[in-house]
Amino acid sequence: MVKKEPQIVTFGCRLNVYESEVMRGAARKAGLEDAIIFNTCAVTKEAERQARQAIRRARRENPEAKIIVTGCGAQIDPQKYAGMKEVDTVLGNDLKLKEEIWQGLFPSPSPADAGSPPSPLGERAFDAAGEAKILVNDIMAVKETAGHLLNGFEDRSRAFLQVQNGCDHRCTFCIIPYGRGNSRSVPMGVIADQVRELVAQGYKEVVFTGVDVTSYGPDLPGQPSLGQMIRRVLALVPDLPRLRLSSLDPVEIDDDMWRLIAEEDRFMPHLHLSVQAGDDLILKRMKRRHLRDDVIAVCEKARALRPDMAFGADIIAGFPTETEEMFAQTLDLVERCDLTYLHVFPYSERDGTPAARIPDKVPVPVRKERAGRLRALGARQVEKRLAGHHGRVFDVLVEKGSLGRAPDFSAVRVPDEFAVGSVVRMCVTGDDGASLLAKKIA
């Protein structure tokens, strides 16, 4: 008989993907095989709407399951999810990673416990059955980012590894610091141990991820920079073939990171930049730390050091006060910097953020229309990059679904005969507009 596994439904960022795997292992050890865990996102209202919709559907289809809601949405507004009749427990963002919490997640307290003071673990309430309904800490009081060794991911192609959590900055549109807390870093030795373990499990590629990874290090002894940490880890784990990073702030790339880009072949030629907009006034109103020229300078320097470098970018369309001329600056920046892999979001008001109080709102249909234009431009940028790869040879990391990734993150169609997680040397024969077509080199 095959043992039943807890179900994980993940919304949002790569950090959530990593944390979902931590929770999967903890829930399995706790014997919660019938649990359905929703790891929510709070970046947009749409992400929260999709989560609530999925929770209701899960309850209809699984009337006996324990439904646990966690993630940024649950951390920021636990009462919203606790008020859903479908939900059994709401779990805070830091507590979701503690194995001991999962072991005691569904206690059977005596009736007298229902009127007792809140647990020192955080906000705790009991439902009619006497089970814990809300378990949420003050995220701003959390200081540590514990390392969580994983026994593997379901998709064996690449592993995500949390090296940092939280954010000390307060961009006017962003609610995430209130779901993640202040910036905190994982010690270099712990990261190296985790990478070594993942390599031993057979992973060929690891992605270092966090909320604001370029803020890595100031809270650690010696205050190592992100670049210093990566160089040290690569030296300690020489058998790791490929390393990537999640989103970077354009103005926080340190000297060691530049050396890494220039000299380390195992560091993949793909940087995903938190750009957000291409107009200086909008960037200032977002309270970003960079301006348009900073993005241009970073892209030019990176390509001078590594000519094959590809760039992705997070971009918001329709931020309050954005005119058509300002939006044109963003379109122009995409082309000028040759940004390829775009993550585009129509601006979404988040209660509690300064941007939500700006009166000069861009109409929602205009936001969506501008986002559509950005995505269309992004598709053209992908087509252009793929066309430039014809005849080139790449080491391709095989993913599931007959898909692989070149070092610059270009998608590659691969035959089913190759094992997921393997790296295959292939020659590009063409493309289909979205992926490269390639054949193995004998």
Sequence and secondary structure as in RCSB ss.txt:
>XXXX:A:sequence
MVKKEPQIVTFGCRLNVYESEVMRGAARKAGLEDAIIFNTCAVTKEAERQARQAIRRARRENPEAKIIVTGCGAQ
IDPQKYAGMKEVDTVLGNDLKLKEEIWQGLFPSPSPADAGSPPSPLGERAFDAAGEAKILVNDIMAVKETAGHLL
NGFEDRSRAFLQVQNGCDHRCTFCIIPYGRGNSRSVPMGVIADQVRELVAQGYKEVVFTGVDVTSYGPDLPGQPS
LGQMIRRVLALVPDLPRLRLSSLDPVEIDDDMWRLIAEEDRFMPHLHLSVQAGDDLILKRMKRRHLRDDVIAVCE
KARALRPDMAFGADIIAGFPTETEEMFAQTLDLVERCDLTYLHVFPYSERDGTPAARIPDKVPVPVRKERAGRLR
ALGARQVEKRLAGHHGRVFDVLVEKGSLGRAPDFSAVRVPDEFAVGSVVRMCVTGDDGASLLAKKIA
>XXXX:A:secstr
      EEEE S HHHHHHHHHHHHHHHHTT TTEEEEEE  SSHHHHHHHHHHHHHHHHH TTSEEEEEEHHHH
H HHHHHTSTT SEEE TTGGG HHHHHTSS    GGGGGS   TTSEEEE TTS EEEEE  GGG         
S  SS S EEEE EE  S   TT  THHHH S EE  HHHHHHHHHHHHHTT SEEEEE SSGGG STTSTT   
HHHHHHHHHHH TT  EEEE  B TT   HHHHHHHHH TTB SEEEEEEE S HHHHHHHT S  HHHHHHHHH
HHHHH TT EEEEEEEES TT  HHHHHHHHHHHHHTT  EEEEEE    TTSGGGG S    HHHHHHHHHHHH
HHHHHHHHHHHHTTTT EEEEEEETTTEEE TT  EEE  TTS TT EEEEEEEEE SSSEEEEE  
